[in-house]
Amino acid sequence: MGLEFQRSKQAVSGRTILVTSWYDEHTLSYKASAPEYARLLNRDGLPGDGCLSRSAAVGLVVNALDEYFTAD
């Protein structure tokens, strides 16, 4: 089984963001990222790394970006 990338549009704080998710066979977990907003996410531990489900990985990325956009 190779990498299976899925892209989905997610609503985040009034924006539509493309989130990419995939299953990593090396870590046996799902990962996700928002390539256009990667600079806003913490590079020491990406929010969408190492999840048991694709939806959990996407949710972590969406939540991290929502927190960034709504921070005062």
All heavy atoms as a GROMACS GRO file, in nm:
protein
  554
    1MET      N    1   0.084  -0.118   0.000
    1MET     CA    2   0.000   0.000   0.000
    1MET      C    3   0.088   0.124   0.000
    1MET      O    4   0.171   0.143   0.086
    1MET     CB    5  -0.089  -0.003   0.124
    1MET     CG    6  -0.178   0.116   0.139
    1MET     SD    7  -0.271   0.098   0.294
    1MET     CE    8  -0.378   0.234   0.278
    2GLY      N    9   0.074   0.212  -0.095
    2GLY     CA   10   0.153   0.334  -0.100
    2GLY      C   11   0.087   0.444  -0.022
    2GLY      O   12  -0.009   0.423   0.051
    3LEU      N   13   0.142   0.562  -0.038
    3LEU     CA   14   0.083   0.678   0.027
    3LEU      C   15  -0.050   0.711  -0.039
    3LEU      O   16  -0.059   0.718  -0.160
    3LEU     CB   17   0.175   0.798   0.016
    3LEU     CG   18   0.304   0.792   0.096
    3LEU    CD1   19   0.389   0.914   0.067
    3LEU    CD2   20   0.275   0.782   0.244
    4GLU      N   21  -0.152   0.727   0.041
    4GLU     CA   22  -0.282   0.767  -0.009
    4GLU      C   23  -0.312   0.907   0.040
    4GLU      O   24  -0.354   0.926   0.155
    4GLU     CB   25  -0.390   0.671   0.040
    4GLU     CG   26  -0.387   0.538  -0.030
    4GLU     CD   27  -0.507   0.453   0.007
    4GLU    OE1   28  -0.618   0.507   0.018
    4GLU    OE2   29  -0.486   0.334   0.026
    5PHE      N   30  -0.288   1.005  -0.044
    5PHE     CA   31  -0.314   1.143  -0.008
    5PHE      C   32  -0.460   1.176  -0.037
    5PHE      O   33  -0.514   1.135  -0.140
    5PHE     CB   34  -0.226   1.238  -0.089
    5PHE     CG   35  -0.082   1.235  -0.047
    5PHE    CD1   36   0.009   1.154  -0.114
    5PHE    CD2   37  -0.037   1.311   0.059
    5PHE    CE1   38   0.142   1.150  -0.076
    5PHE    CE2   39   0.096   1.308   0.097
    5PHE     CZ   40   0.185   1.227   0.030
    6GLN      N   41  -0.521   1.245   0.056
    6GLN     CA   42  -0.655   1.298   0.034
    6GLN      C   43  -0.653   1.446   0.062
    6GLN      O   44  -0.587   1.491   0.156
    6GLN     CB   45  -0.757   1.230   0.125
    6GLN     CG   46  -0.790   1.090   0.084
    6GLN     CD   47  -0.905   1.034   0.168
    6GLN    OE1   48  -0.964   1.098   0.253
    6GLN    NE2   49  -0.936   0.909   0.143
    7ARG      N   50  -0.722   1.520  -0.020
    7ARG     CA   51  -0.732   1.664   0.001
    7ARG      C   52  -0.877   1.697   0.029
    7ARG      O   53  -0.967   1.644  -0.036
    7ARG     CB   54  -0.681   1.738  -0.122
    7ARG     CG   55  -0.532   1.724  -0.137
    7ARG     CD   56  -0.479   1.784  -0.266
    7ARG     NE   57  -0.336   1.769  -0.275
    7ARG     CZ   58  -0.274   1.662  -0.322
    7ARG    NH1   59  -0.344   1.560  -0.364
    7ARG    NH2   60  -0.144   1.655  -0.327
    8SER      N   61  -0.898   1.785   0.126
    8SER     CA   62  -1.034   1.828   0.158
    8SER      C   63  -1.033   1.975   0.192
    8SER      O   64  -0.936   2.026   0.249
    8SER     CB   65  -1.091   1.746   0.274
    8SER     OG   66  -1.014   1.764   0.391
    9LYS      N   67  -1.139   2.042   0.156
    9LYS     CA   68  -1.154   2.183   0.192
    9LYS      C   69  -1.220   2.191   0.328
    9LYS      O   70  -1.321   2.125   0.353
    9LYS     CB   71  -1.237   2.256   0.087
    9LYS     CG   72  -1.165   2.267  -0.046
    9LYS     CD   73  -1.247   2.344  -0.146
    9LYS     CE   74  -1.170   2.353  -0.278
    9LYS     NZ   75  -1.248   2.423  -0.380
   10GLN      N   76  -1.161   2.272   0.415
   10GLN     CA   77  -1.210   2.286   0.551
   10GLN      C   78  -1.239   2.434   0.579
   10GLN      O   79  -1.160   2.521   0.539
   10GLN     CB   80  -1.106   2.236   0.652
   10GLN     CG   81  -1.066   2.091   0.633
   10GLN     CD   82  -1.177   1.995   0.664
   10GLN    OE1   83  -1.251   2.014   0.761
   10GLN    NE2   84  -1.192   1.892   0.582
   11ALA      N   85  -1.347   2.460   0.649
   11ALA     CA   86  -1.381   2.597   0.690
   11ALA      C   87  -1.309   2.625   0.822
   11ALA      O   88  -1.326   2.552   0.920
   11ALA     CB   89  -1.530   2.612   0.707
   12VAL      N   90  -1.228   2.731   0.820
   12VAL     CA   91  -1.151   2.769   0.939
   12VAL      C   92  -1.161   2.920   0.955
   12VAL      O   93  -1.106   2.995   0.873
   12VAL     CB   94  -1.003   2.727   0.928
   12VAL    CG1   95  -0.927   2.766   1.054
   12VAL    CG2   96  -0.989   2.579   0.900
   13SER      N   97  -1.229   2.965   1.057
   13SER     CA   98  -1.239   3.108   1.089
   13SER      C   99  -1.273   3.192   0.967
   13SER      O  100  -1.208   3.293   0.939
   13SER     CB  101  -1.108   3.157   1.151
   13SER     OG  102  -1.080   3.086   1.269
   14GLY      N  103  -1.374   3.152   0.894
   14GLY     CA  104  -1.419   3.229   0.778
   14GLY      C  105  -1.335   3.210   0.653
   14GLY      O  106  -1.357   3.278   0.553
   15ARG      N  107  -1.239   3.120   0.658
   15ARG     CA  108  -1.154   3.091   0.542
   15ARG      C  109  -1.181   2.948   0.494
   15ARG      O  110  -1.217   2.863   0.574
   15ARG     CB  111  -1.006   3.101   0.579
   15ARG     CG  112  -0.961   3.238   0.620
   15ARG     CD  113  -0.825   3.227   0.690
   15ARG     NE  114  -0.766   3.356   0.718
   15ARG     CZ  115  -0.795   3.429   0.823
   15ARG    NH1  116  -0.883   3.386   0.912
   15ARG    NH2  117  -0.737   3.545   0.843
   16THR      N  118  -1.158   2.924   0.368
   16THR     CA  119  -1.163   2.788   0.316
   16THR      C  120  -1.019   2.744   0.293
   16THR      O  121  -0.946   2.807   0.215
   16THR     CB  122  -1.243   2.781   0.185
   16THR    OG1  123  -1.376   2.827   0.211
   16THR    CG2  124  -1.248   2.638   0.132
   17ILE      N  125  -0.979   2.640   0.363
   17ILE     CA  126  -0.839   2.595   0.361
   17ILE      C  127  -0.833   2.452   0.308
   17ILE      O  128  -0.911   2.367   0.350
   17ILE     CB  129  -0.780   2.604   0.502
   17ILE    CG1  130  -0.773   2.751   0.543
   17ILE    CG2  131  -0.643   2.538   0.509
   17ILE    CD1  132  -0.723   2.774   0.682
   18LEU      N  133  -0.738   2.429   0.219
   18LEU     CA  134  -0.716   2.295   0.166
   18LEU      C  135  -0.623   2.220   0.262
   18LEU      O  136  -0.511   2.265   0.289
   18LEU     CB  137  -0.652   2.302   0.028
   18LEU     CG  138  -0.631   2.169  -0.043
   18LEU    CD1  139  -0.766   2.103  -0.073
   18LEU    CD2  140  -0.555   2.190  -0.172
   19VAL      N  141  -0.672   2.109   0.314
   19VAL     CA  142  -0.594   2.026   0.406
   19VAL      C  143  -0.563   1.893   0.336
   19VAL      O  144  -0.652   1.830   0.280
   19VAL     CB  145  -0.671   2.001   0.538
   19VAL    CG1  146  -0.593   1.906   0.629
   19VAL    CG2  147  -0.700   2.132   0.609
   20THR      N  148  -0.438   1.855   0.341
   20THR     CA  149  -0.393   1.729   0.283
   20THR      C  150  -0.369   1.631   0.397
   20THR      O  151  -0.307   1.665   0.498
   20THR     CB  152  -0.262   1.749   0.205
   20THR    OG1  153  -0.284   1.847   0.104
   20THR    CG2  154  -0.216   1.621   0.141
   21SER      N  155  -0.418   1.508   0.380
   21SER     CA  156  -0.396   1.406   0.482
   21SER      C  157  -0.349   1.277   0.414
   21SER      O  158  -0.376   1.255   0.296
   21SER     CB  159  -0.525   1.381   0.562
   21SER     OG  160  -0.629   1.340   0.476
   22TRP      N  161  -0.279   1.194   0.492
   22TRP     CA  162  -0.226   1.070   0.437
   22TRP      C  163  -0.195   0.973   0.550
   22TRP      O  164  -0.186   1.011   0.666
   22TRP     CB  165  -0.100   1.096   0.355
   22TRP     CG  166   0.015   1.151   0.434
   22TRP    CD1  167   0.120   1.079   0.488
   22TRP    CD2  168   0.039   1.286   0.471
   22TRP    NE1  169   0.207   1.162   0.554
   22TRP    CE2  170   0.158   1.291   0.545
   22TRP    CE3  171  -0.029   1.406   0.448
   22TRP    CZ2  172   0.210   1.409   0.597
   22TRP    CZ3  173   0.023   1.524   0.500
   22TRP    CH2  174   0.141   1.525   0.573
   23TYR      N  175  -0.180   0.847   0.513
   23TYR     CA  176  -0.139   0.743   0.607
   23TYR      C  177   0.010   0.717   0.589
   23TYR      O  178   0.057   0.692   0.478
   23TYR     CB  179  -0.218   0.614   0.582
   23TYR     CG  180  -0.187   0.508   0.685
   23TYR    CD1  181  -0.237   0.520   0.814
   23TYR    CD2  182  -0.108   0.399   0.653
   23TYR    CE1  183  -0.208   0.424   0.910
   23TYR    CE2  184  -0.080   0.302   0.747
   23TYR     CZ  185  -0.130   0.316   0.876
   23TYR     OH  186  -0.101   0.221   0.971
   24ASP      N  187   0.082   0.725   0.698
   24ASP     CA  188   0.227   0.702   0.696
   24ASP      C  189   0.253   0.559   0.743
   24ASP      O  190   0.233   0.526   0.860
   24ASP     CB  191   0.296   0.803   0.788
   24ASP     CG  192   0.446   0.792   0.786
   24ASP    OD1  193   0.501   0.685   0.749
   24ASP    OD2  194   0.512   0.891   0.821
   25GLU      N  195   0.296   0.474   0.650
   25GLU     CA  196   0.321   0.333   0.684
   25GLU      C  197   0.439   0.314   0.778
   25GLU      O  198   0.448   0.212   0.846
   25GLU     CB  199   0.342   0.252   0.557
   25GLU     CG  200   0.217   0.238   0.475
   25GLU     CD  201   0.237   0.154   0.350
   25GLU    OE1  202   0.353   0.132   0.310
   25GLU    OE2  203   0.136   0.112   0.292
   26HIS      N  204   0.530   0.410   0.782
   26HIS     CA  205   0.647   0.397   0.869
   26HIS      C  206   0.610   0.418   1.016
   26HIS      O  207   0.663   0.351   1.103
   26HIS     CB  208   0.758   0.493   0.828
   26HIS     CG  209   0.809   0.466   0.691
   26HIS    ND1  210   0.884   0.355   0.659
   26HIS    CD2  211   0.794   0.533   0.575
   26HIS    CE1  212   0.913   0.355   0.530
   26HIS    NE2  213   0.859   0.463   0.476
   27THR      N  214   0.520   0.513   1.041
   27THR     CA  215   0.479   0.540   1.179
   27THR      C  216   0.345   0.475   1.211
   27THR      O  217   0.298   0.481   1.324
   27THR     CB  218   0.468   0.691   1.204
   27THR    OG1  219   0.367   0.746   1.118
   27THR    CG2  220   0.600   0.761   1.182
   28LEU      N  221   0.282   0.414   1.110
   28LEU     CA  222   0.152   0.350   1.125
   28LEU      C  223   0.048   0.446   1.182
   28LEU      O  224  -0.027   0.413   1.274
   28LEU     CB  225   0.163   0.224   1.211
   28LEU     CG  226   0.262   0.119   1.160
   28LEU    CD1  227   0.270   0.002   1.258
   28LEU    CD2  228   0.223   0.070   1.021
   29SER      N  229   0.048   0.566   1.127
   29SER     CA  230  -0.045   0.667   1.174
   29SER      C  231  -0.083   0.761   1.061
   29SER      O  232  -0.020   0.763   0.956
   29SER     CB  233   0.018   0.747   1.288
   29SER     OG  234   0.132   0.816   1.241
   30TYR      N  235  -0.190   0.837   1.084
   30TYR     CA  236  -0.233   0.936   0.986
   30TYR      C  237  -0.169   1.070   1.018
   30TYR      O  238  -0.145   1.103   1.134
   30TYR     CB  239  -0.386   0.951   0.990
   30TYR     CG  240  -0.456   0.834   0.928
   30TYR    CD1  241  -0.496   0.726   1.007
   30TYR    CD2  242  -0.480   0.829   0.792
   30TYR    CE1  243  -0.560   0.617   0.950
   30TYR    CE2  244  -0.543   0.719   0.734
   30TYR     CZ  245  -0.582   0.614   0.814
   30TYR     OH  246  -0.644   0.506   0.758
   31LYS      N  247  -0.144   1.145   0.913
   31LYS     CA  248  -0.086   1.278   0.925
   31LYS      C  249  -0.165   1.373   0.837
   31LYS      O  250  -0.230   1.331   0.741
   31LYS     CB  251   0.061   1.278   0.883
   31LYS     CG  252   0.147   1.190   0.970
   31LYS     CD  253   0.291   1.196   0.932
   31LYS     CE  254   0.373   1.111   1.028
   31LYS     NZ  255   0.516   1.131   1.010
   32ALA      N  256  -0.158   1.501   0.869
   32ALA     CA  257  -0.228   1.602   0.790
   32ALA      C  258  -0.150   1.732   0.795
   32ALA      O  259  -0.074   1.758   0.889
   32ALA     CB  260  -0.369   1.623   0.842
   33SER      N  261  -0.171   1.814   0.694
   33SER     CA  262  -0.110   1.946   0.690
   33SER      C  263  -0.195   2.037   0.603
   33SER      O  264  -0.279   1.993   0.528
   33SER     CB  265   0.034   1.939   0.636
   33SER     OG  266   0.031   1.904   0.499
   34ALA      N  267  -0.168   2.164   0.617
   34ALA     CA  268  -0.231   2.266   0.533
   34ALA      C  269  -0.115   2.337   0.462
   34ALA      O  270  -0.057   2.432   0.516
   34ALA     CB  271  -0.312   2.364   0.617
   35PRO      N  272  -0.076   2.287   0.345
   35PRO     CA  273   0.046   2.336   0.280
   35PRO      C  274   0.056   2.488   0.266
   35PRO      O  275   0.163   2.544   0.286
   35PRO     CB  276   0.043   2.268   0.143
   35PRO     CG  277  -0.033   2.143   0.167
   35PRO     CD  278  -0.138   2.180   0.268
   36GLU      N  279  -0.052   2.555   0.236
   36GLU     CA  280  -0.046   2.701   0.220
   36GLU      C  281  -0.024   2.773   0.352
   36GLU      O  282   0.015   2.889   0.353
   36GLU     CB  283  -0.175   2.752   0.155
   36GLU     CG  284  -0.188   2.712   0.011
   36GLU     CD  285  -0.312   2.773  -0.053
   36GLU    OE1  286  -0.340   2.892  -0.030
   36GLU    OE2  287  -0.381   2.699  -0.125
   37TYR      N  288  -0.048   2.705   0.463
   37TYR     CA  289  -0.037   2.767   0.595
   37TYR      C  290   0.067   2.699   0.682
   37TYR      O  291   0.069   2.717   0.804
   37TYR     CB  292  -0.173   2.766   0.665
   37TYR     CG  293  -0.275   2.848   0.591
   37TYR    CD1  294  -0.356   2.792   0.492
   37TYR    CD2  295  -0.289   2.984   0.617
   37TYR    CE1  296  -0.448   2.869   0.423
   37TYR    CE2  297  -0.380   3.061   0.548
   37TYR     CZ  298  -0.460   3.003   0.451
   37TYR     OH  299  -0.550   3.079   0.382
   38ALA      N  300   0.155   2.620   0.623
   38ALA     CA  301   0.254   2.545   0.700
   38ALA      C  302   0.340   2.635   0.787
   38ALA      O  303   0.379   2.596   0.897
   38ALA     CB  304   0.342   2.462   0.606
   39ARG      N  305   0.367   2.754   0.741
   39ARG     CA  306   0.452   2.847   0.818
   39ARG      C  307   0.387   2.887   0.951
   39ARG      O  308   0.455   2.932   1.043
   39ARG     CB  309   0.484   2.971   0.736
   39ARG     CG  310   0.364   3.060   0.713
   39ARG     CD  311   0.388   3.169   0.612
   39ARG     NE  312   0.273   3.254   0.597
   39ARG     CZ  313   0.160   3.223   0.533
   39ARG    NH1  314   0.149   3.104   0.476
   39ARG    NH2  315   0.060   3.307   0.527
   40LEU      N  316   0.256   2.872   0.961
   40LEU     CA  317   0.186   2.910   1.083
   40LEU      C  318   0.180   2.799   1.186
   40LEU      O  319   0.148   2.823   1.301
   40LEU     CB  320   0.041   2.952   1.049
   40LEU     CG  321   0.025   3.063   0.947
   40LEU    CD1  322  -0.122   3.091   0.923
   40LEU    CD2  323   0.096   3.189   0.990
   41LEU      N  324   0.212   2.679   1.143
   41LEU     CA  325   0.202   2.564   1.233
   41LEU      C  326   0.337   2.536   1.298
   41LEU      O  327   0.442   2.556   1.239
   41LEU     CB  328   0.154   2.441   1.155
   41LEU     CG  329   0.017   2.457   1.088
   41LEU    CD1  330  -0.013   2.338   0.998
   41LEU    CD2  331  -0.092   2.476   1.192
   42ASN      N  332   0.334   2.487   1.419
   42ASN     CA  333   0.454   2.457   1.496
   42ASN      C  334   0.532   2.344   1.429
   42ASN      O  335   0.483   2.232   1.417
   42ASN     CB  336   0.414   2.417   1.638
   42ASN     CG  337   0.532   2.384   1.725
   42ASN    OD1  338   0.645   2.388   1.681
   42ASN    ND2  339   0.505   2.354   1.849
   43ARG      N  340   0.653   2.369   1.387
   43ARG     CA  341   0.733   2.268   1.316
   43ARG      C  342   0.794   2.165   1.411
   43ARG      O  343   0.843   2.063   1.368
   43ARG     CB  344   0.846   2.336   1.237
   43ARG     CG  345   0.798   2.431   1.130
   43ARG     CD  346   0.699   2.373   1.033
   43ARG     NE  347   0.749   2.258   0.963
   43ARG     CZ  348   0.679   2.182   0.881
   43ARG    NH1  349   0.553   2.210   0.858
   43ARG    NH2  350   0.732   2.079   0.820
   44ASP      N  351   0.794   2.189   1.542
   44ASP     CA  352   0.854   2.093   1.636
   44ASP      C  353   0.764   1.972   1.659
   44ASP      O  354   0.810   1.868   1.701
   44ASP     CB  355   0.884   2.160   1.770
   44ASP     CG  356   0.994   2.263   1.755
   44ASP    OD1  357   1.080   2.248   1.666
   44ASP    OD2  358   0.993   2.361   1.831
   45GLY      N  359   0.639   1.987   1.636
   45GLY     CA  360   0.543   1.879   1.653
   45GLY      C  361   0.417   1.920   1.581
   45GLY      O  362   0.332   1.984   1.639
   46LEU      N  363   0.411   1.887   1.454
   46LEU     CA  364   0.296   1.930   1.376
   46LEU      C  365   0.167   1.880   1.439
   46LEU      O  366   0.161   1.766   1.485
   46LEU     CB  367   0.308   1.879   1.232
   46LEU     CG  368   0.420   1.941   1.151
   46LEU    CD1  369   0.429   1.874   1.015
   46LEU    CD2  370   0.397   2.090   1.133
   47PRO      N  371   0.064   1.965   1.441
   47PRO     CA  372  -0.059   1.925   1.508
   47PRO      C  373  -0.125   1.803   1.446
   47PRO      O  374  -0.193   1.728   1.514
   47PRO     CB  375  -0.148   2.047   1.494
   47PRO     CG  376  -0.087   2.133   1.392
   47PRO     CD  377   0.057   2.097   1.386
   48GLY      N  378  -0.104   1.778   1.317
   48GLY     CA  379  -0.170   1.665   1.253
   48GLY      C  380  -0.083   1.542   1.238
   48GLY      O  381  -0.106   1.459   1.152
   49ASP      N  382   0.018   1.526   1.322
   49ASP     CA  383   0.108   1.410   1.314
   49ASP      C  384   0.067   1.300   1.410
   49ASP      O  385   0.028   1.326   1.524
   49ASP     CB  386   0.251   1.450   1.347
   49ASP     CG  387   0.326   1.506   1.228
   49ASP    OD1  388   0.267   1.512   1.120
   49ASP    OD2  389   0.442   1.542   1.245
   50GLY      N  390   0.078   1.177   1.365
   50GLY     CA  391   0.066   1.062   1.453
   50GLY      C  392  -0.072   1.031   1.507
   50GLY      O  393  -0.084   0.992   1.621
   51CYS      N  394  -0.174   1.046   1.427
   51CYS     CA  395  -0.311   1.021   1.473
   51CYS      C  396  -0.359   0.882   1.430
   51CYS      O  397  -0.313   0.826   1.333
   51CYS     CB  398  -0.406   1.126   1.417
   51CYS     SG  399  -0.371   1.290   1.482
   52LEU      N  400  -0.456   0.830   1.504
   52LEU     CA  401  -0.511   0.698   1.474
   52LEU      C  402  -0.612   0.701   1.360
   52LEU      O  403  -0.643   0.596   1.304
   52LEU     CB  404  -0.575   0.639   1.599
   52LEU     CG  405  -0.479   0.611   1.716
   52LEU    CD1  406  -0.556   0.559   1.836
   52LEU    CD2  407  -0.372   0.513   1.674
   53SER      N  408  -0.663   0.820   1.326
   53SER     CA  409  -0.758   0.829   1.216
   53SER      C  410  -0.728   0.953   1.132
   53SER      O  411  -0.669   1.050   1.180
   53SER     CB  412  -0.903   0.836   1.266
   53SER     OG  413  -0.928   0.961   1.327
   54ARG      N  414  -0.770   0.947   1.008
   54ARG     CA  415  -0.752   1.061   0.917
   54ARG      C  416  -0.829   1.182   0.969
   54ARG      O  417  -0.778   1.293   0.970
   54ARG     CB  418  -0.801   1.022   0.778
   54ARG     CG  419  -0.773   1.126   0.672
   54ARG     CD  420  -0.825   1.083   0.536
   54ARG     NE  421  -0.772   0.956   0.491
   54ARG     CZ  422  -0.657   0.943   0.424
   54ARG    NH1  423  -0.584   1.047   0.394
   54ARG    NH2  424  -0.617   0.824   0.386
   55SER      N  425  -0.951   1.161   1.015
   55SER     CA  426  -1.033   1.273   1.062
   55SER      C  427  -0.972   1.340   1.185
   55SER      O  428  -0.980   1.462   1.201
   55SER     CB  429  -1.177   1.230   1.089
   55SER     OG  430  -1.181   1.133   1.191
   56ALA      N  431  -0.908   1.263   1.271
   56ALA     CA  432  -0.841   1.321   1.388
   56ALA      C  433  -0.724   1.409   1.345
   56ALA      O  434  -0.704   1.518   1.399
   56ALA     CB  435  -0.794   1.212   1.482
   57ALA      N  436  -0.646   1.362   1.248
   57ALA     CA  437  -0.531   1.440   1.200
   57ALA      C  438  -0.578   1.571   1.136
   57ALA      O  439  -0.523   1.678   1.164
   57ALA     CB  440  -0.450   1.358   1.100
   58VAL      N  441  -0.682   1.564   1.054
   58VAL     CA  442  -0.736   1.684   0.991
   58VAL      C  443  -0.791   1.778   1.098
   58VAL      O  444  -0.767   1.899   1.096
   58VAL     CB  445  -0.845   1.648   0.888
   58VAL    CG1  446  -0.920   1.772   0.840
   58VAL    CG2  447  -0.782   1.574   0.770
   59GLY      N  448  -0.862   1.724   1.195
   59GLY     CA  449  -0.918   1.805   1.303
   59GLY      C  450  -0.812   1.880   1.381
   59GLY      O  451  -0.832   1.996   1.418
   60LEU      N  452  -0.700   1.819   1.407
   60LEU     CA  453  -0.593   1.886   1.480
   60LEU      C  454  -0.535   2.003   1.401
   60LEU      O  455  -0.506   2.108   1.458
   60LEU     CB  456  -0.482   1.786   1.516
   60LEU     CG  457  -0.518   1.685   1.624
   60LEU    CD1  458  -0.407   1.583   1.640
   60LEU    CD2  459  -0.546   1.755   1.756
   61VAL      N  460  -0.520   1.986   1.271
   61VAL     CA  461  -0.470   2.095   1.187
   61VAL      C  462  -0.571   2.209   1.185
   61VAL      O  463  -0.536   2.326   1.201
   61VAL     CB  464  -0.439   2.045   1.044
   61VAL    CG1  465  -0.412   2.161   0.950
   61VAL    CG2  466  -0.320   1.951   1.047
   62VAL      N  467  -0.698   2.175   1.167
   62VAL     CA  468  -0.804   2.277   1.164
   62VAL      C  469  -0.808   2.353   1.297
   62VAL      O  470  -0.814   2.476   1.299
   62VAL     CB  471  -0.941   2.213   1.131
   62VAL    CG1  472  -1.055   2.310   1.157
   62VAL    CG2  473  -0.942   2.164   0.987
   63ASN      N  474  -0.801   2.281   1.408
   63ASN     CA  475  -0.804   2.346   1.539
   63ASN      C  476  -0.684   2.437   1.560
   63ASN      O  477  -0.697   2.547   1.615
   63ASN     CB  478  -0.812   2.242   1.651
   63ASN     CG  479  -0.946   2.175   1.657
   63ASN    OD1  480  -1.047   2.225   1.607
   63ASN    ND2  481  -0.950   2.058   1.717
   64ALA      N  482  -0.566   2.393   1.519
   64ALA     CA  483  -0.445   2.473   1.535
   64ALA      C  484  -0.455   2.602   1.453
   64ALA      O  485  -0.420   2.710   1.502
   64ALA     CB  486  -0.322   2.394   1.494
   65LEU      N  487  -0.505   2.592   1.331
   65LEU     CA  488  -0.520   2.712   1.248
   65LEU      C  489  -0.629   2.804   1.302
   65LEU      O  490  -0.615   2.926   1.302
   65LEU     CB  491  -0.548   2.674   1.103
   65LEU     CG  492  -0.429   2.615   1.028
   65LEU    CD1  493  -0.473   2.564   0.891
   65LEU    CD2  494  -0.317   2.717   1.014
   66ASP      N  495  -0.738   2.746   1.352
   66ASP     CA  496  -0.845   2.826   1.410
   66ASP      C  497  -0.792   2.904   1.530
   66ASP      O  498  -0.822   3.023   1.545
   66ASP     CB  499  -0.961   2.736   1.452
   66ASP     CG  500  -1.080   2.816   1.501
   66ASP    OD1  501  -1.126   2.906   1.426
   66ASP    OD2  502  -1.126   2.789   1.613
   67GLU      N  503  -0.713   2.840   1.614
   67GLU     CA  504  -0.653   2.909   1.729
   67GLU      C  505  -0.563   3.023   1.684
   67GLU      O  506  -0.563   3.132   1.742
   67GLU     CB  507  -0.573   2.812   1.815
   67GLU     CG  508  -0.659   2.718   1.896
   67GLU     CD  509  -0.575   2.621   1.978
   67GLU    OE1  510  -0.454   2.646   2.001
   67GLU    OE2  511  -0.633   2.517   2.018
   68TYR      N  512  -0.486   3.001   1.578
   68TYR     CA  513  -0.398   3.105   1.526
   68TYR      C  514  -0.479   3.225   1.476
   68TYR      O  515  -0.449   3.339   1.507
   68TYR     CB  516  -0.310   3.050   1.415
   68TYR     CG  517  -0.223   3.156   1.353
   68TYR    CD1  518  -0.103   3.192   1.412
   68TYR    CD2  519  -0.265   3.224   1.238
   68TYR    CE1  520  -0.025   3.292   1.357
   68TYR    CE2  521  -0.186   3.324   1.184
   68TYR     CZ  522  -0.066   3.358   1.243
   68TYR     OH  523   0.010   3.458   1.190
   69PHE      N  524  -0.582   3.197   1.396
   69PHE     CA  525  -0.660   3.304   1.335
   69PHE      C  526  -0.745   3.380   1.436
   69PHE      O  527  -0.778   3.496   1.413
   69PHE     CB  528  -0.749   3.250   1.223
   69PHE     CG  529  -0.672   3.200   1.103
   69PHE    CD1  530  -0.702   3.077   1.046
   69PHE    CD2  531  -0.569   3.274   1.048
   69PHE    CE1  532  -0.634   3.032   0.936
   69PHE    CE2  533  -0.498   3.229   0.938
   69PHE     CZ  534  -0.530   3.107   0.882
   70THR      N  535  -0.782   3.318   1.546
   70THR     CA  536  -0.869   3.385   1.643
   70THR      C  537  -0.790   3.443   1.759
   70THR      O  538  -0.849   3.506   1.847
   70THR     CB  539  -0.977   3.289   1.696
   70THR    OG1  540  -0.915   3.175   1.756
   70THR    CG2  541  -1.072   3.246   1.585
   71ALA      N  542  -0.659   3.424   1.763
   71ALA     CA  543  -0.576   3.480   1.870
   71ALA      C  544  -0.576   3.633   1.860
   71ALA      O  545  -0.573   3.690   1.752
   71ALA     CB  546  -0.433   3.427   1.862
   72ASP      N  547  -0.582   3.695   1.973
   72ASP     CA  548  -0.579   3.844   1.975
   72ASP      C  549  -0.442   3.900   1.969
   72ASP      O  550  -0.348   3.868   2.016
   72ASP     CB  551  -0.649   3.894   2.102
   72ASP     CG  552  -0.798   3.866   2.094
   72ASP    OD1  553  -0.854   3.854   1.982
   72ASP    OD2  554  -0.858   3.858   2.200
   0.00000   0.00000   0.00000
